[in-house]
Amino acid sequence: MRRPAVDNGLMTNIAGHHSQSEIERKYDVEEGASVPDLSAVDGIASVETREPVDLEAVYYDTDNLDLAVRRIVVRRRTGGGDAGWHIKKPAAEGRTELHWPLGNDTGTVPDALLEPISAWVRGRELTPIARISTRRTAIHLLDADGNGVVEIADDEVAATDVRRGGERSWREWEVELLDGAPDTEDGRTALLDQIEGLIAEAGAHPSSSVAKIARALGADSLTEVLPEDHPGAVSANTPDQTGGDASAVVVGAIRNLVNDLEQTDPAARADEPDAVHRMRTIVRRLRSVLAAYRSLFDRDVTENLRHRLGTLGTALGNARDIEVQATRAEALLDELGQPQAAARARLVDGTRDRYTRAHRHLTTVLSSPEYFRLLDDLDEFVVHPPLTDDAATSAKKLVKRVLAREIRRVQKRADAVAGASGDVESQLHEVRKAGRRLRYAAEAAEAARAGRSPSAAAAGERIQDTLGAHRDCVLFSAHLSQTAGRAEAAGEKTAIYTSLSELSARSGTAALAESTSALEDVRNLR
């Protein structure tokens, strides 16, 4: 389905490329088969057969097929209306396609194309794995207004496995939805089902391989062509997440978080809305789960991973904290409802300039060898976890023990605040971190159905949210004070900064008051 991957407008153009969604079904057919008359398909007013075109495509991957394991395709195609460099990635429905212009003819993968897949390529070289030649005859099904609804691509394919040798040829039909297809998933499914019924009568049957590249490599699925020792392959030593052992639950939770981290990487690089925040949260979750369930694993390994994740989290946090400052300043200025151009220029525009610099540094971190090796080691960890004897403990028993310890940790830090005479804000921050760890430890264990984990997660989240809101206000007040000092030195009026500080302080006081009942929720956990 050739639709924008983000909205219902035109195809998105970002950093020299555009993206679109692809929803299609593939069918194997015998030589001599003919596409049947599809003019009776619901919503179709006419059928248009295009002149045949010749397509040539070279497919790329790392030596270890790091893209294939994740069902990601990179190719350079010539011929037809979509000549260029393409990335195809799995999506909730169908696949997402990213397109770049052909550029030079050296065959070297462009740097811009590497950005959305850096979390999987990790600095390794992409080289050809297959060449595919396709003779395509396209048949378009049009609605009453002449809009394309469906394309039937009748393909005669010849493929060469570049690395291992071998040639294969076959014929297939691709049924792909176009812009005029129904707007609902149910409608799209019904349309595809109706077409499938008609072409089945002509001898078509669902393809044994979901992608041309897989068939070119002699497999039904991309994952079937992986080296046996690939970290992305299923290992006999990987705990079964559906089992009752603690390792099954916790390693499964870590596996999901590592996958989330890799999936969020492209959006964080591109600075898509909220992506840096999401990635930072995933890093915090990983660190919390590794700490809370440390008895399951070799301590040296988990501490090493937590330290390196902490370094990544710092780069993410530096950018995110500046972003929060700009957002908070804009909201409070709007709340005051006064035209304060000078203050807005400093607090909003100037802060966003600082964010741009912080994000630029973040992208450097996300392109570093240290980050790529961290991802490698996280993948290795979930495939071959360094388990201790505690791994055989029942999930419910371990979760109960861990959550009890994390609850005590929150209570102990809260008690320290009550008796504190020094830096109370630092003490409150420690309580917040303890609440956050309690939350993430409980959420990671929910698959174990360990009784109180949902209530423990909710209590930890309340502490995290209330004390987090309080801390944001404290940090913002300090930011206002520094900015007011610079404004005064420049001869600007500074009364606005006092008003903003008062608004922020009121919000911080309310959040701190609410944290009292949140802490009481933790004390009431049994």
C-alpha positions in Angstrom: 0.0 0.0 0.0 1.8 3.1 -1.1 0.8 5.5 1.6 2.7 7.9 3.8 4.1 6.1 6.8 3.2 9.0 9.2 0.0 10.6 8.1 -2.6 10.9 5.4 -0.9 13.7 3.5 1.8 13.4 0.8 4.7 11.1 1.2 7.0 12.3 4.0 10.4 13.7 3.0 13.0 13.6 5.7 16.7 14.1 5.3 16.5 13.5 1.5 14.3 10.5 1.5 10.6 9.7 1.6 8.7 6.9 3.4 5.5 5.1 2.6 3.6 2.0 3.8 3.5 -1.2 1.8 0.7 -3.7 2.2 0.8 -6.6 -0.2 0.4 -10.3 -0.6 2.6 -12.6 -2.7 1.5 -15.7 -4.7 3.3 -18.4 -6.5 2.0 -19.2 -10.0 3.0 -21.6 -12.8 4.4 -20.6 -16.1 1.6 -19.8 -18.6 -0.9 -18.7 -15.9 -2.8 -15.5 -16.7 -4.1 -12.9 -14.3 -7.9 -13.3 -14.4 -10.4 -10.5 -15.1 -10.7 -8.5 -11.8 -13.2 -5.8 -13.0 -15.9 -7.4 -10.8 -13.9 -6.7 -7.6 -15.9 -4.4 -5.2 -15.2 -0.7 -5.8 -13.3 -1.3 -9.1 -14.6 0.6 -12.2 -11.8 -0.2 -14.6 -8.6 -2.3 -15.2 -5.5 -0.9 -16.8 -2.6 -3.1 -17.9 0.8 -1.3 -18.1 3.7 -2.0 -20.5 6.2 -4.5 -19.1 9.3 -3.0 -17.4 12.7 -4.5 -16.5 13.8 -4.1 -12.9 17.4 -4.8 -11.6 18.1 -4.9 -7.9 21.1 -5.5 -5.8 20.5 -6.5 -2.2 22.9 -5.7 0.7 23.7 -7.0 4.2 26.5 -7.4 6.6 28.7 -10.5 6.5 26.7 -11.9 9.4 23.3 -11.0 7.9 22.4 -8.6 10.7 19.6 -7.1 8.6 18.1 -10.4 7.5 17.6 -11.6 11.0 15.4 -8.6 11.7 13.5 -8.9 8.3 15.1 -5.6 7.1 15.9 -5.3 3.4 18.3 -2.9 1.8 18.5 -2.7 -2.0 19.5 -0.6 -4.9 17.0 -0.8 -7.8 17.1 0.5 -11.3 14.2 0.6 -13.8 10.5 1.3 -13.1 9.0 4.2 -11.3 10.6 3.7 -8.0 14.3 3.4 -9.0 16.6 4.3 -6.1 17.9 3.0 -2.8 15.3 1.3 -0.6 14.9 0.1 3.0 12.0 -2.2 3.9 11.2 -2.7 7.5 8.4 -4.6 9.3 5.5 -2.5 10.4 2.3 -3.1 12.5 0.5 -3.7 9.1 2.5 -4.5 6.1 6.0 -2.9 5.8 7.5 0.5 5.9 9.5 1.5 2.8 12.1 4.3 2.8 13.3 5.6 -0.5 16.4 7.6 -1.5 17.6 8.7 -5.0 20.0 6.5 -6.9 22.9 9.0 -6.7 26.2 7.7 -8.0 26.6 4.3 -9.6 29.5 3.1 -7.4 27.2 0.7 -5.5 28.4 1.9 -2.2 25.6 2.3 0.3 25.1 6.1 1.0 25.8 7.3 4.5 22.3 8.9 4.7 20.7 5.5 4.2 22.7 3.9 7.0 21.2 6.2 9.7 17.9 4.5 10.0 19.6 1.1 10.3 22.7 1.9 12.3 21.3 0.2 15.4 21.5 -3.1 13.5 24.5 -2.5 11.1 26.6 -1.1 13.9 29.4 0.1 11.8 29.8 -3.1 9.8 30.2 -3.0 6.0 27.2 -3.7 3.8 28.0 -5.7 0.7 25.9 -7.4 -2.0 24.3 -10.7 -1.1 22.0 -11.1 -4.1 21.1 -9.7 -7.5 17.5 -10.0 -8.8 16.2 -9.3 -12.3 12.5 -8.9 -12.7 10.3 -8.6 -15.8 7.2 -6.9 -14.4 3.8 -6.4 -16.0 1.6 -4.3 -13.7 -2.2 -4.4 -13.8 -3.9 -1.5 -12.0 -7.4 -1.7 -10.6 -9.0 1.8 -10.6 -12.0 3.2 -8.9 -14.7 5.4 -10.6 -12.5 8.5 -10.3 -9.5 6.8 -11.9 -7.6 6.4 -8.6 -5.4 3.4 -8.3 -6.8 0.9 -5.7 -4.7 -2.2 -6.3 -1.7 -3.1 -8.4 -1.2 -6.7 -9.5 2.5 -7.2 -10.4 3.0 -10.2 -12.7 6.7 -10.9 -12.1 9.1 -13.2 -13.9 12.2 -13.3 -11.6 15.8 -14.5 -12.0 18.0 -14.3 -9.0 21.7 -14.9 -8.2 23.1 -15.7 -4.7 26.2 -13.5 -4.8 28.1 -15.0 -1.9 27.4 -18.7 -2.2 26.6 -18.9 -5.9 23.6 -20.5 -7.4 20.8 -19.1 -9.6 17.1 -19.4 -9.3 14.1 -18.3 -11.3 10.4 -18.3 -10.6 7.1 -16.5 -11.4 5.0 -14.7 -8.8 2.1 -12.3 -8.5 2.2 -9.4 -6.0 -1.1 -7.9 -5.0 -0.3 -4.5 -3.5 -2.7 -1.8 -2.2 -2.5 1.7 -3.7 -3.6 5.1 -2.4 -7.3 4.5 -3.3 -7.6 1.4 -1.1 -10.0 1.4 1.8 -9.1 3.5 4.9 -9.8 0.7 7.4 -7.8 -2.4 8.1 -11.0 -4.5 7.9 -11.8 -3.0 4.5 -8.3 -3.6 3.2 -8.3 -7.2 4.4 -11.7 -7.8 2.8 -10.5 -6.4 -0.5 -7.3 -8.5 -0.5 -9.4 -11.6 0.5 -11.8 -11.0 -2.4 -8.9 -10.7 -4.9 -7.2 -13.8 -3.4 -10.3 -15.8 -4.1 -10.4 -14.8 -7.7 -6.7 -15.4 -8.5 -6.7 -18.7 -6.7 -9.1 -20.0 -9.4 -6.3 -19.1 -11.9 -3.8 -21.3 -10.1 -2.2 -18.8 -7.7 -1.5 -19.9 -4.1 0.2 -18.0 -1.2 3.9 -17.7 -1.8 6.2 -20.1 0.1 8.6 -17.1 0.6 7.6 -13.7 1.9 10.4 -11.8 0.2 12.3 -12.2 -3.1 15.6 -11.9 -1.4 14.8 -14.9 0.8 14.0 -17.0 -2.2 17.1 -15.7 -4.0 19.1 -17.1 -1.1 17.3 -20.5 -1.3 15.0 -20.0 1.8 11.4 -19.4 2.6 12.3 -16.8 5.3 15.1 -14.4 5.8 15.8 -15.9 9.2 16.5 -19.3 7.7 19.7 -18.1 6.0 21.4 -17.0 9.3 24.7 -18.4 10.5 24.0 -20.9 13.4 26.0 -18.7 15.8 24.2 -15.4 15.0 23.2 -13.6 18.2 19.8 -13.0 16.7 19.1 -16.6 16.1 17.1 -18.6 18.6 19.5 -20.5 20.9 18.7 -23.7 22.7 20.3 -22.1 25.7 17.8 -19.1 25.7 15.3 -19.5 28.5 11.7 -20.0 27.4 9.8 -16.9 28.5 6.6 -19.0 28.9 8.2 -21.2 31.6 8.0 -20.9 35.3 11.6 -20.2 36.2 12.7 -16.8 37.2 15.2 -16.6 34.3 12.4 -17.2 31.8 10.5 -14.1 33.0 13.4 -11.8 33.6 15.4 -12.6 30.5 12.2 -12.4 28.4 11.6 -8.9 29.9 15.2 -7.8 29.1 14.9 -9.2 25.6 11.8 -7.1 25.0 13.6 -4.0 26.3 16.7 -4.6 24.1 14.4 -4.9 21.1 12.6 -1.7 22.1 15.9 0.1 22.4 17.0 -0.9 18.9 13.6 -0.1 17.5 13.6 3.4 19.1 17.1 4.2 17.9 16.2 5.5 14.4 13.5 7.8 15.8 15.8 9.2 18.4 18.5 9.9 15.8 16.0 11.6 13.6 14.7 13.6 16.6 11.1 12.5 16.1 8.7 13.8 18.7 9.2 12.2 22.2 11.7 9.7 20.8 14.7 10.8 22.9 12.4 10.6 26.0 11.3 7.1 25.0 14.8 5.9 24.5 16.0 7.3 27.8 13.1 5.6 29.6 14.0 2.2 28.0 17.6 2.6 29.1 16.4 3.4 32.6 14.2 0.3 32.6 17.1 -1.9 31.5 19.4 -0.6 34.2 16.6 -1.0 36.8 15.8 -4.6 35.8 19.4 -5.6 35.7 19.9 -4.2 39.2 16.7 -5.5 40.8 17.2 -9.1 39.5 21.0 -9.1 39.8 21.0 -12.4 41.7 20.1 -14.2 38.5 23.2 -13.2 36.6 26.9 -12.9 36.9 27.4 -9.6 38.8 30.4 -8.5 36.8 28.5 -8.8 33.5 25.4 -6.9 34.7 27.4 -4.2 36.4 29.4 -3.7 33.2 26.3 -3.4 31.2 24.6 -1.0 33.7 27.7 1.3 33.7 27.7 1.5 29.9 23.9 2.0 29.8 24.4 4.8 32.3 26.8 6.5 30.0 24.2 6.3 27.2 21.5 7.5 29.5 23.6 10.6 30.4 23.7 11.6 26.8 20.0 11.0 26.4 19.3 12.8 29.6 21.3 15.9 28.8 19.2 16.4 25.6 15.9 15.4 27.3 16.4 17.8 30.3 17.0 20.7 28.0 13.9 19.8 25.9 11.8 19.7 29.1 13.1 23.2 30.1 11.9 24.7 26.8 8.5 23.0 27.0 8.0 24.0 30.6 9.0 27.6 29.9 6.6 27.9 26.9 3.7 26.5 28.9 4.3 28.9 31.9 4.7 31.9 29.6 1.5 31.0 27.9 -0.2 30.6 31.3 0.9 34.2 32.3 -0.5 35.4 29.0 1.8 38.4 28.7 3.8 39.2 25.6 7.4 38.7 26.8 9.5 38.6 23.7 12.9 38.9 25.4 12.1 36.2 28.0 10.6 33.9 25.4 13.7 34.3 23.2 15.9 33.3 26.1 13.8 30.6 27.7 12.3 29.0 24.6 14.2 29.8 21.5 17.6 29.9 23.2 16.9 26.7 25.1 15.9 24.9 21.9 19.2 26.0 20.3 20.9 24.3 23.3 18.8 21.3 22.7 19.9 21.2 19.0 23.6 21.1 20.2 22.8 18.4 22.8 21.0 16.3 20.2 23.9 16.6 17.8 26.2 15.3 20.6 23.7 12.5 21.2 23.9 11.4 17.5 27.6 11.2 17.9 27.2 8.9 20.8 24.7 6.8 18.9 27.3 6.4 16.1 30.2 5.5 18.3 31.9 2.1 18.4 31.2 2.0 22.1 27.5 2.2 21.6 27.5 -0.4 18.8 29.5 -2.8 21.0 27.0 -2.2 23.8 24.2 -3.3 21.5 26.2 -6.4 20.5 26.7 -7.3 24.2 23.0 -6.8 25.0 22.0 -9.1 22.2 24.5 -11.7 23.4 23.2 -11.3 26.9 19.6 -12.3 26.0 20.7 -15.2 23.8 23.3 -16.6 26.2 22.5 -15.1 29.7 25.2 -15.5 32.3 22.9 -17.3 34.8 23.6 -18.1 38.4 22.1 -20.9 40.5 19.2 -18.5 41.3 18.0 -18.9 37.7 16.2 -22.1 38.7 14.1 -20.4 41.4 10.4 -20.2 40.6 9.4 -16.8 39.1 6.8 -16.1 41.8 9.2 -16.8 44.6 12.0 -14.6 43.2 9.6 -11.8 42.3 8.2 -11.8 45.8 11.7 -11.6 47.3 12.8 -8.9 44.9 9.8 -6.6 45.3 10.0 -6.9 49.1 13.6 -5.8 48.9 12.8 -2.9 46.6 9.9 -1.8 48.8 12.2 -1.7 51.8 14.7 0.3 49.7 12.1 3.0 49.0 11.0 3.1 52.7 14.6 3.3 53.9 15.4 6.3 51.6 12.1 8.0 52.5 13.0 7.6 56.2 16.3 9.2 55.5 14.6 12.2 54.1 12.5 12.6 57.3 15.7 12.8 59.3 17.8 14.8 56.8 19.3 18.1 57.8 21.4 18.7 54.8 20.7 18.5 51.0 17.0 17.4 51.1 16.6 17.7 47.4 19.3 15.1 46.8 17.7 12.8 49.3 14.3 13.2 47.6 16.0 12.4 44.2 17.2 9.1 45.7 13.7 8.3 46.9 12.5 8.9 43.4 15.1 6.6 41.8 14.1 3.9 44.3 10.5 4.3 43.4 11.4 4.1 39.7 13.3 0.9 40.2 10.4 -0.6 42.2 8.1 0.2 39.4 10.3 -1.2 36.6 11.1 -4.3 38.6 7.4 -5.0 39.2 6.4 -4.3 35.5 9.1 -6.6 34.2 7.7 -9.4 36.4 4.0 -9.0 35.6 4.3 -12.0 33.3 5.0 -14.1 36.4 1.6 -13.1 37.8 3.2 -12.6 41.2 0.2 -11.3 43.1 1.1 -7.7 44.1 3.4 -6.8 41.2 0.7 -4.5 39.6 0.0 -2.6 42.8 3.8 -2.4 43.5 4.3 -1.0 40.0 1.5 1.6 40.5 2.9 2.7 43.8 6.4 3.0 42.4 5.1 5.0 39.4 3.3 7.5 41.7 6.5 8.1 43.6 8.4 8.5 40.3 5.9 10.9 38.9 5.3 13.1 41.9 8.9 13.5 43.0 9.9 13.7 39.3 7.5 16.7 38.9 8.9 18.2 42.0 12.5 17.8 40.9 11.7 19.3 37.4 10.3 22.4 39.2 13.4 22.7 41.4 15.7 22.4 38.4 13.6 24.8 36.4 13.8 27.4 39.2 17.6 27.2 39.1 17.5 27.6 35.3 15.2 30.7 35.7 17.6 32.2 38.2 20.6 31.7 35.9 18.7 33.1 32.9 17.5 36.1 34.9 21.1 36.9 35.8 22.1 36.9 32.2 19.0 39.0 31.2 19.8 41.6 33.9 23.4 41.8 32.7 22.0 42.6 29.2 19.8 45.3 30.6 16.5 43.4 30.2 13.6 43.6 32.6 13.6 40.5 34.9 10.2 40.7 36.8 8.9 38.0 34.4 11.4 35.5 35.8 10.1 36.1 39.3 6.6 35.4 38.2 7.6 32.3 36.4 9.5 31.1 39.4 6.5 31.6 41.6 4.3 29.5 39.2 6.9 26.8 39.0 7.3 26.7 42.8 3.6 26.3 43.4 3.5 23.3 41.0 6.6 21.8 42.8 5.0 22.2 46.2 1.8 20.5 45.1 3.8 17.6 43.6 5.8 17.2 46.8 2.6 17.1 48.9 1.2 14.4 46.6 4.3 12.4 47.0 3.4 11.9 50.7 0.4 9.8 49.9 2.4 8.0 47.2 4.9 7.0 49.8 2.1 5.9 52.0 0.9 3.5 49.2 4.3 1.8 49.3 4.2 1.5 53.1 0.8 -0.2 52.8 2.1 -2.9 50.3 2.1 -6.3 51.8 
